[in-house]
Amino acid sequence: MAHSNLDIVRATYEGTSEENGRNLLAVLAPDATWTEAAGFPYAGTYVGPEAIVGNVFHRLATEWDGYQAKVHTYLAEGERVAAFGMYSGTYRLTGKHMTASFAHLYQLRDGQIVSMEQYVDSAQVRAAMI
């Protein structure tokens, strides 16, 4: 059964962390680009699943307790899907909790994520880290 682009993206947010990670790896294109916003602690553009996992998701899992990205709204148009929500978590080195608004814009092609660009209230995240 074919899944819509919205279904593909939604499946990377709405399960357990392990399920979301597995689902994301299954749909990332080999040359996918993942752009973390300027000002965000992991800012930059990473290419390919290994670089994305190592530079973003591994760090989130090891530097934060209870880190979550909870989506409240999805918008889909053709090959683009946007996810809007709130990050939350406690930075391990400081013990400070944060919540921050985010938007993720995905570009898909043939059922694979080829790019993601993050927009985030990075000041809230950085405040938890100092």
Stockholm file with secondary structure:
# STOCKHOLM 1.0

chainA/1-130         MAHSNLDIVRATYEGTSEENGRNLLAVLAPDATWTEAAGFPYAGTYVGPEAIVGNVFHRLATEWDGYQAKVHTYLAEGERVAAFGMYSGTYRLTGKHMTASFAHLYQLRDGQIVSMEQYVDSAQVRAAMI
#=GR chainA/1-130 SS CCCCHHHHHHTTTSSCHHHHHHHHHHHEEEEEEEEECTTSTTCEEEESHHHHIIIIIHHHHHHEEEEEEEEEEEEEETTEEEEEEEEEEEETTTCCEEEEEEEEEEEEETTEEEEEEEEECHHHHHHHHC
#=GC SS_cons         CCCCHHHHHHTTTSSCHHHHHHHHHHHEEEEEEEEECTTSTTCEEEESHHHHIIIIIHHHHHHEEEEEEEEEEEEEETTEEEEEEEEEEEETTTCCEEEEEEEEEEEEETTEEEEEEEEECHHHHHHHHC
//
